[in-house]
Amino acid sequence: MEQYEKITSDRETIKEKLRPNFIGKIVRKDLTKHIKEGANVPVYVLEFLLGQYCSSDEPEVIEKGVETVKKILSDNYVRPDEAQKILSLLRKHGSYTVIDKITVNLNIKKDIYEAEFSNLGLRGITLEEEYPEKYDRLLCGGIWCIVQLEYGEDDMFSDMDQDLKRKVQDDFPIRIRKL
């Protein structure tokens, strides 16, 4: 019995040291399994969200965090069969945040980076050069991302780099605001 108490005490000591130094990086795997049953997203997407919102030992914080993660997934995860619904909401509201797998390609003819959304079914969405430079895995088969999209007229490109703006199709109404 003493040995069990020592192991428990050692674990608590380790937790106390890890939590402040690795905020948002420690994930309770039991919560991942609990939420995974209702969501069709990769485990590492769930773990990222749980690390952000459930990084505590307090039951109230964890409960609130789990609800937040469920809401984020319900509102933003794009299922392929709901892609048109999401595009309609994007058009209606002018902006929308999605969770989807993004792959980026360099369009040599236009000399611009273009994103392809796996579940949303979009292709050829112009992407600022900073993102492939910062996240080079976008160019290597893609990664799951939380993406803020905008839908609108030409004036929404006003803050875009001028060289990039000249290369973008003026009549394409969707743009990536933040990745």
N, C-alpha and C positions, 0 to 999 in steps of 0.2 A: 504494500500500500504506500509506503514511503517513497518508493521509486516512482510510482504513478504521480504522486503529488509533486515530486521534483521535476518530472517531465512537464507537467502542466505549468508549474512555476517558470520553468525555463522558456516555454512557449510564450507565456505572457510577457516575459522580459524581452524576448526577441520582438514580439509584436509592438511593444512600447517603443523600441528603438527604430523599427522599420517604418511605422506609420508616418511620423513627422518628416522623414527623409525621402519617402517614396509616395507622396500624396498623389492619388490618381493612378497609381501603377499596381497597387495590390488589389487582387480580385478574389472574391470568395467564389470558388467553383460551384458550391451548392446552389448559389443564386443563378449562376449561368444555366445550370440544368433545369431549374425551376422555370425560368423565363423561356428557355429554348423550346419547351414543349408547345408554346403558343406562337412562336415566331419562326419564320423560315429564313433566317439570316445566318451568315457564318458565325461560328462561335467567337472568333476574335473581334467581330463587330460588337457582339454582346459584351465581351470582356472589356473592351474599350469604354463603352458606355457605363458599365457597372463600376469600373475604376474611377470614372468621373463623378458619379452620383451616389455611390454606395461605399465610399472609402471611410468606413467607420465601424466601430464595434457596438455603437448605440442602436438598439432595436428600432427606435423611432426614425432615426436618420436613414437606416437601411430600408425600412418600410416605405418612407417617402421617396427615397432614391429608386427603389424598384418600380414604384408607380410612375415616376418621372421617365424611367427607361422605357416602360411599356407604352407610355404616351408618345414619346419620341418615335419609337418604332411604328406605332399605329398611325401617326401623322405623317411620317417622312420616309419610311421604307417603301421602295417602289417594287411592287409585284408586277411581273410582266403582263398579267391579265388586267391590271388596273392602269396601265401606262396612259391610255387615252383619257381616263378620268383625271389623272395627275396633270397632264398637259392642259386639259380644260380648266382646272383650278389655277394653274400657272397663268393662263391667258386671262382668266377672270380677275385675279387678284394682282397681276402684274409682277409678282415675285412668289417664289415657293422654294422651300428647302427640301432636298431629297437625299436619301441614302441609297447609293447605287455603286456598282463597280464601273470605274472610269478607265478607259484605255486611251492613250494619246498617240497620235501619229503626226509626223512632220509632213505637211503637204509641200512638196518640193516646188511645184508649179507656182503656188501663191507665196511660198516662203513663210508659212504660218503653221502653228500647232493647232490641230483639231482634235476635239474630244469625241469619244464614242461612249454612250451610256448603254450598259449591258441590258438592264431590265426596262429602262424607259424607252429604248429603241431609237434614240436620237443619234445622228452622226453628223460630222462636219461642224460641230459647235466650236467656234474660235476660242482659243485659250491664250491668256497672257503668257508670255515667255517665262515669267518668273516661276510658274508652277512646275513645268518639266525640269527646270534647273534645280529647284528646291526638292522635288520629289521625283527623282529619276526613274523610280519603279513604275511610274505612269507610262513610261515608254517601253517597259519590259513585260507586257502582258496585262498591265493595269492593276489598280488597287481599289479597294472599297473606300469611299469618301462620303463626307457630308458636304453637299454642294448647295450654295445659294444661287438660284437661277432667277433671271429677269426676263420678262416678256414685254416688248413694247416697240416703239418706233425708233427711228434713227437717232433721236436726241439722247437715248439711253447710252449711246456709245461716246458721249461727250467727254467722259473722264478717261477714256481708253488712250493708250499711247497712239500718237498721230500716225506713225508709220504703219502700225498694225491696223488702225482704223481704215486707212486707205486700201488695205489688202482684203478687208472683210467684205463679204457680200452685203450690200446696203439693204437688201430686201429680206434678210433672214432675221426674224424678230426675237430669237432666243440668245441670251448671252449668259456666261458664267460670271456672277458678281464676285463670289468668293469660294474657294475650295479649301 
